[in-house]
């Protein structure tokens, strides 16, 4: 079966996977919940901010281009009560035809060049804002390998959200009775992301607790809710 899979062009496998995913979303009713782009978003008075550095690396200029293009599309979306923000539904395929450039991606545990490189920083910063404000995380995937030193890290280990078109998405549901929206600004050295809302959102303290083993690192994501520290998930990273 492995031999047969290797004989099928990657583009065909991806198209088949995208079609399967779209069919599941349609049949489950998830597609009808997706937040849509709008021509204009009314000003939302409340906001929380998250800032991350953009590190110099190979394909740095291409990464900035991809971040700015992704941010432009995210900034066109408002998430009404009950709606789901789907990262790939908003951005579309990370291809040259869709305006994205080649960059550094982690594929099967190895750094490789591929279109849409750097987009995981956008999904990660949105995930972190969702954790802080209590949006429901419908789907999130962590990276399989921790490739950063502590000096290179732009977010806490465990706060990442890898996205792979057709396979792994970031999906966040607005479980509040008022509209929310993300707004992202990309500068040469930093990504500045906001979650804006019609009413004030909580800013819940987070903790990422590590446990190192022979095989890698387990990270428990904890959130303080009232007097209770709630475990949200556990992420495992090979080293």
Beta strands, then each sheet from edge to edge (+ up, - down):
strand 1: 46-53
strand 2: 84-86
strand 3: 102-107
strand 4: 110-115
strand 5: 136-139
strand 6: 171-173
strand 7: 180-186
strand 8: 190-197
strand 9: 206-212
strand 10: 216-225
strand 11: 228-238
sheet 1: 1+ 8- 7+
sheet 2: 2+ 6- 5+
sheet 3: 3+ 4-
sheet 4: 9+ 10- 11+
end
